[in-house]
Amino acid sequence: MENDLNKRLAARLKGLRLDQEIRIMEVCGTHTTEFFRTGVKDLFPGNLTLVDGPGCPVCVTPNDYLDRAIEIGKQHRTIIATFGDMIKVPSSYSSLAKEKAGGMDIRVVYSPMNALEIAEAEPGTEVMFLSVGFETTAPAEAVAILEAKKRGVKNFSLLSGNKLTPPAVEALLAAQEVKIDGFILPGHVSAIIGAGAWRFISERYGRPCVVSGFDAPDLIMGMLTLVDLVKKTRNETINQYTRVVKEEGNLKALEILRQVFRPSDAHWRGIGVIPGSGLDVRDEYAEFDAAKKFPVTPPEPKAAKGCRCGELLRGLITPPECALYGKACTPEEPVGPCMVSMEGPCAAYYKYWSR
Amino acid sequence: MAKTILPGHGSGGKLMNEMIDTVIRKRFGAGNVQLDDSAILTVGSSSIAFTTDTFTITPIFFPGGDIGRLAVNGTVNDLAVMGARPLYISCALVLEEGLDFADLERILESMKSEADSAGVAIVTGDTKVVPNGKADKIFINTSGIGIIDKRIQRREIVPGDRVIVSGTIGDHGMAIMALRNNLSFSRGLQSDCAHLNRMIAKITDAYPDSIKFMRDPTRGGVASVLNEIVKGKQYSAMLSEEALPVRDEVKGVCGILGIEALYAANEGKVIIIAGRADADGIVKLMRKTPEGRDAAVIGEITTAFPGKAYIETAIGGRRILPLLTEEQLPRIC
């Protein structure tokens, strides 16, 4: 029964006839992959285009972040605890995978609490957690710091590369480089910050938005709704993920986040420095801030030649338009981060779309 | 930086295949080294299957089995999928200084009881002890010999053939991953570790001409096996998402870790390519055995995307199932 309904929804999307191109940006890396994985992208009618946005945390992390992490690992001999996605991302001159093969102590963890547990189990060694992620992961990272303080753990710190998504979307809209008719907004991020945090897009920039979940029917409904809103030029923000997302978000998580972090200017790959788009560890918790605890001067960052991840993250190109895509840049030998992370647009295209 | 061995070289994905081709076979002779589950050799007037496999796993005991059981079943299955009757197995042990004798004995008991149940004899072996820290408790290598009584179970695959799996997919891989990550809600999830030679003998006896190919989808999972089947061919392999037997617990752990069950390891399953006419009959026969009670037709050989494996999702969209470079890593959010 449920499946019949889904198939009917699928038929409606496939049967749409658009007399002009409608370009929808998805702002979440999980959406990027789920559009492929569920097969929904295969149903898109002609003239409906999905523009990949800056929604993959690994992808938007600039080289200088990893350069610093590796330099700290080298000079201070810390254990580096990281999410798996980061392992193969090229830094300016190396990668965590290469450093690991060369003997650096790098551990893959599934949550910042795992990193804290490592620190407790090995009190003689400094453990630095690479804190990369959006609003979804930041509260967990804040909790790890609060726990470390509570438990009196002295050898735990995190290197904040945390970022906030609405300022990045606003930067893209303000730059006006790319035509975007509407947005599929990230379900997980919105669960934390609330649907209300996105209303500026329809109010100030005149684009319709849908907060969407991740299952096939969520994605199809989101696209059908957006096409309808674009056609009728109705600039609204509609929350279609009400089973998870509230207008005001998760107040408890936001409170913890703000207790530990404060907004800062942050550097995004391809976009540059966006005011108020990063999260720095507050001074009260400076002892857990790896950037302060381990001062180093990383080498001058170097961009990979020919890599167009930056333009991709601004919605200017699709992966196959990059000359390196699938040739010099593959998941085995990635040149840019968008080919590494499973939420990266290049990796998603390469994995699901190379026919 | 000098090229070094990375974890991906042992993952059953692209990196491993490249290493086997360009580093190993190149030296041993591509003509000598057979790439199938077992090598088929002629000794006197007999045709035999010969295989070897090394087992390392953390933890060494897990729900549904242990490293010893894994070693016996893995080798028995590699022989059985060629159409061979497994007969003899060797057992070489690399033991880390400090391993509990009780653990070693428990593993050996488990090997013996599994070998008895599969009808094979463990006939030779070796032991080595390495200093503390130079191995992960215990590594086991098992080689196996089986006899081809009738024929090698390999035939030409053609469009229209069906893809069959003998039961739920991803159980072993996700049980281990859940255990390693202390996902406490995953209770009830266990490895599918089992020997399949008896079930395979039943279906190859009944349908010797229809069964064109069999492989146990261990490392790299079902998707990797399908890629091996279609690589360089003029046909493609299509899976139907709706037909795939996946346990809810496995789906749950996959969802949390961002991993696809189609790429997760199985240790007691077989993928079969069979002629269209007999596919349902084969599944029916498999379902009468305990190892094959959840068997199902999960797809077919098509011509839509030559050389590729792909899946038709529940809503009717399609996507490619590529050969992964290496093991899937859990995601950030």
Interface residues (C-beta under 8 A of the other chain):
Chain A: N3 N6 K7 L9 A10 T30 F36 R37 T38 G39 V40 K41 D42 L43 P57 V58 F83 G84 D85 I87 S94 A97 K98 A101 G102 V108 Y110 V132 G133 F134 T136 T137 H188 A216 P217 I220 T330 P331 E332 S341 M342 E343 Y350 K351 Y352 W353 S354 R355
Chain B: M1 T4 I5 L6 G8 K14 L15 N181 E241 E242 L257 G258 F305 K308 I311 E312 T313 A314 I315 G316 G317 R318 R319 I320 P322 L324 T325 Q328 L329 P330 R331 I332 C333
